[in-house]
Amino acid sequence: MPFVEVKLYEGRSQEQKQALVDRITEAFVEISGTPKEHVWIVFRDVPRDQWGMGGKLQG
């Protein structure tokens, strides 16, 4: 049973997240043969000021 954790900047719409769920699930089904009912996906929305990249806080 695949469990996918997606961390991203907060602010994505429910429609965008649904599109991601659809595509990620589709990829697991197509590539690994996993039944779609067994693919679990969780989103972790992180505020932009909590990310660091290239030695700098994003904010």
N, C-alpha and C positions, 0 to 999 in steps of 0.2 A: 504494500500500500504506500504509494509515494506521498510524501508530505513536503510541500513547497512553501518556503517562507520568502516573501517578497518585501524588501525594505526599500522605501522610496520617500522622497520629499512629500510632506503632507499637502493636501489640496487637490488630489485627483478626484474626479467626480465618480459617482456610483456607476455611471455608464462606462467610463474608462476602465474601472476595476472589473466590471462585468466582461468587457471585451478581453481583458487580460486573462480572466478566468477561462473564458471560452477557448482562447488560443493555447494557453498552457495545457489545459485539459486535452485539447485536440492533439497536441504534440505527443503527450504521453500515450494516448490511445494509439496513435499512428505508429510511433517508433517502438514502443515497448509492448504493445498489445494489452496494456492495463485497462480493465473496464473503467469507463468514466466515473462510475459510482465510487471507485476506490481512490480517486485522485483528490487529495485534500490541499487546499491553498489558503494561506493566511497572509494578510497584509499588515505590515507594521509601518504606520505613518509616522515619520520622524520630522519634527520641525527643522526647517532649513538651517537655523542657527546651531543645531546640534550635530551638524556634519562638518568634518574637516577634510580638506583635499589640498594636495600640493603644499602642505605646511601651513595652511590658513583655514580658519573657520569660515564656513559659508554663511552668509547672514544678511 
